[in-house]
């Protein structure tokens, strides 16, 4: 298994689908019940072995750094009130061996550009990327990123999480073309129209990549939507390295959409003893 010491979280996006809330709340801070999306993403990175979390942010996303910082007044208040369980919870958002690095993306030039901003921090080792909008749960089993790290055994192999999507939706994703009978990716294209898509196998927000991707990103010109696309740099990597499509064990919630947020909320509520009856009653009423 490749030890993924460093995991990148591109969190500089606008979150227009959740306006007006995202006028002031970073979309990654929107909660599924009581935990913000970014917490689920970070827990997954740590499960995969990460000790360095690299957030690509901008001036509107200070709340993410605040969230992982210690909150002295809150902690003292909780301690004085004897609310020790809550105190342990807010102090334990990250294990002690994990550190956070914040990198600024000054211009919104695309996902590929956001990842390129982390070049100096990542250095020369394989790394992971998690898009917190895609919340993936694998109840009781290894997280999706951990599964992927297990497959990237030699430090040079790339691994992308994929799942089948309706053909009509190919224009929302990076779409891969996989060799017959295997899972090595032959070709990859960003947001193709259904009639141009090589398949309906979509990349969802998890990547394990070698550091070579940074040199390829430096050469990548604007692609779909006029943005510097990570997909285009990975397409260039395919010519020189093995990149595997990983059909993960688990379930993905597209928390970049309202329907996905509602589904994720119902999923976690159904597993919470204090809320499960409510969900059951609600389903019956519906
Ligand atoms: C990004 C990637 C795309 C990928 C998707 C997964 O698109 O560019 O290849 O399939 O994330 O969620 P975005 O959703 O940021 O437009």
Boltz pocket constraint, residues with backbone or C-beta under 6 A from the ligand:
constraints:
  - pocket:
      binder: B
      contacts: [[A, 111], [A, 131], [A, 134], [A, 172], [A, 173], [A, 174], [A, 175], [A, 190], [A, 191], [A, 202], [A, 203], [A, 204], [A, 205], [A, 229], [A, 230], [A, 231]]
      max_distance: 6.0
